[in-house]
């Protein structure tokens, strides 16, 4: 993670609060601090899961779209160019799949 879950100032503030409040309230200060960290981590996890879902959904759309377009292209290629055209359409479909899965498309 390039970005810190908790800033240095928040850590310093929690340590200062712990020192001011003493030993009897130390567990409450630590629990509150840990709770803030857990909330930020959960937020990041949710954001990364959503980004992954969107990427996979985009990949699925691109692959299905390419397959849908390749059916009429394959028919046209078979009629006008024969086997060489069909092979070219199949290679283009494979290239699209590779590019989409690599994340270039």
KOLPA-740171 format. One record per residue (C-alpha): x, y, z; chain; residue number from 1; residue in one letter. Coordinates in nm, 3 decimals. Example, Ala and Ser with C-alpha at 12.3 -4.5 7.8 and 13.67 -1.06 7.14 Angstrom:
% KOLPA-740171
ATOM      c1      c2      c3 chain   n res
ATOM   1.230  -0.450   0.780     A   1   A
ATOM   1.367  -0.106   0.714     A   2   S
% end
This chain:
% KOLPA-740171
ATOM      c1      c2      c3 chain   n res
ATOM   0.000   0.000   0.000     A   1   X
ATOM   0.148   0.331  -0.100     A   2   X
ATOM  -0.078   0.527   0.131     A   3   X
ATOM  -0.071   0.476   0.508     A   4   X
ATOM  -0.390   0.366   0.683     A   5   X
ATOM  -0.324   0.606   0.971     A   6   X
ATOM  -0.124   0.926   0.947     A   7   X
ATOM   0.175   0.994   1.168     A   8   X
ATOM  -0.015   1.278   1.337     A   9   X
ATOM  -0.294   1.040   1.441     A  10   X
ATOM  -0.043   0.800   1.592     A  11   X
ATOM   0.123   1.084   1.784     A  12   X
ATOM  -0.218   1.209   1.903     A  13   X
ATOM  -0.315   0.862   2.027     A  14   X
ATOM   0.014   0.826   2.213     A  15   X
ATOM  -0.028   1.171   2.369     A  16   X
ATOM  -0.387   1.090   2.473     A  17   X
ATOM  -0.268   0.764   2.627     A  18   X
ATOM  -0.004   0.948   2.829     A  19   X
ATOM  -0.249   1.217   2.945     A  20   X
ATOM  -0.527   0.981   3.046     A  21   X
ATOM  -0.306   0.739   3.230     A  22   X
ATOM  -0.311   0.366   3.282     A  23   X
ATOM  -0.678   0.331   3.373     A  24   X
ATOM  -0.803   0.460   3.033     A  25   X
ATOM  -0.523   0.313   2.821     A  26   X
ATOM  -0.733   0.017   2.694     A  27   X
ATOM  -1.007   0.254   2.576     A  28   X
ATOM  -0.757   0.475   2.388     A  29   X
ATOM  -0.591   0.174   2.228     A  30   X
ATOM  -0.928   0.020   2.135     A  31   X
ATOM  -1.046   0.344   1.974     A  32   X
ATOM  -0.721   0.373   1.779     A  33   X
ATOM  -0.738   0.012   1.661     A  34   X
ATOM  -1.103   0.060   1.562     A  35   X
ATOM  -1.008   0.356   1.337     A  36   X
ATOM  -0.736   0.145   1.173     A  37   X
ATOM  -0.977  -0.145   1.116     A  38   X
ATOM  -1.238   0.087   0.963     A  39   X
ATOM  -0.988   0.234   0.718     A  40   X
ATOM  -0.859  -0.111   0.621     A  41   X
ATOM  -1.216  -0.233   0.567     A  42   X
ATOM  -1.287   0.070   0.348     A  43   X
ATOM  -0.978   0.004   0.138     A  44   X
ATOM  -1.063  -0.364   0.106     A  45   X
ATOM  -1.414  -0.274  -0.008     A  46   X
ATOM  -1.277  -0.030  -0.266     A  47   X
ATOM  -1.027  -0.283  -0.401     A  48   X
ATOM  -1.295  -0.555  -0.422     A  49   X
ATOM  -1.520  -0.317  -0.614     A  50   X
ATOM  -1.237  -0.226  -0.853     A  51   X
ATOM  -1.164  -0.596  -0.911     A  52   X
ATOM  -1.532  -0.668  -0.976     A  53   X
ATOM  -1.547  -0.381  -1.228     A  54   X
ATOM  -1.233  -0.506  -1.405     A  55   X
ATOM  -1.366  -0.861  -1.431     A  56   X
ATOM  -1.702  -0.734  -1.553     A  57   X
ATOM  -1.526  -0.528  -1.821     A  58   X
ATOM  -1.320  -0.830  -1.928     A  59   X
ATOM  -1.635  -1.041  -1.956     A  60   X
ATOM  -1.809  -0.775  -2.165     A  61   X
ATOM  -1.512  -0.743  -2.400     A  62   X
ATOM  -1.476  -1.119  -2.450     A  63   X
ATOM  -1.848  -1.173  -2.507     A  64   X
ATOM  -1.863  -0.874  -2.741     A  65   X
ATOM  -1.568  -1.004  -2.939     A  66   X
ATOM  -1.726  -1.346  -2.965     A  67   X
ATOM  -2.054  -1.195  -3.078     A  68   X
ATOM  -1.884  -0.992  -3.349     A  69   X
ATOM  -1.667  -1.284  -3.459     A  70   X
ATOM  -1.966  -1.500  -3.555     A  71   X
ATOM  -2.080  -1.286  -3.849     A  72   X
ATOM  -1.718  -1.204  -3.936     A  73   X
ATOM  -1.636  -1.573  -3.950     A  74   X
ATOM  -1.933  -1.636  -4.178     A  75   X
ATOM  -1.834  -1.352  -4.411     A  76   X
ATOM  -1.470  -1.464  -4.409     A  77   X
ATOM  -1.568  -1.823  -4.489     A  78   X
ATOM  -1.783  -1.715  -4.782     A  79   X
ATOM  -1.541  -1.468  -4.939     A  80   X
ATOM  -1.190  -1.585  -4.843     A  81   X
ATOM  -1.226  -1.943  -4.728     A  82   X
ATOM  -1.012  -2.105  -4.462     A  83   X
ATOM  -0.755  -1.824  -4.451     A  84   X
ATOM  -1.024  -1.570  -4.356     A  85   X
ATOM  -1.165  -1.796  -4.086     A  86   X
ATOM  -0.819  -1.845  -3.941     A  87   X
ATOM  -0.760  -1.467  -3.945     A  88   X
ATOM  -1.086  -1.405  -3.755     A  89   X
ATOM  -0.995  -1.675  -3.500     A  90   X
ATOM  -0.650  -1.522  -3.450     A  91   X
ATOM  -0.806  -1.178  -3.404     A  92   X
ATOM  -1.041  -1.325  -3.141     A  93   X
ATOM  -0.748  -1.486  -2.958     A  94   X
ATOM  -0.553  -1.158  -2.973     A  95   X
ATOM  -0.852  -0.972  -2.827     A  96   X
ATOM  -0.877  -1.225  -2.545     A  97   X
ATOM  -0.507  -1.195  -2.463     A  98   X
ATOM  -0.516  -0.816  -2.466     A  99   X
ATOM  -0.825  -0.802  -2.247     A 100   X
ATOM  -0.685  -1.047  -1.993     A 101   X
ATOM  -0.354  -0.859  -1.977     A 102   X
ATOM  -0.543  -0.536  -1.917     A 103   X
ATOM  -0.430  -0.356  -2.232     A 104   X
ATOM  -0.780  -0.318  -2.379     A 105   X
% end
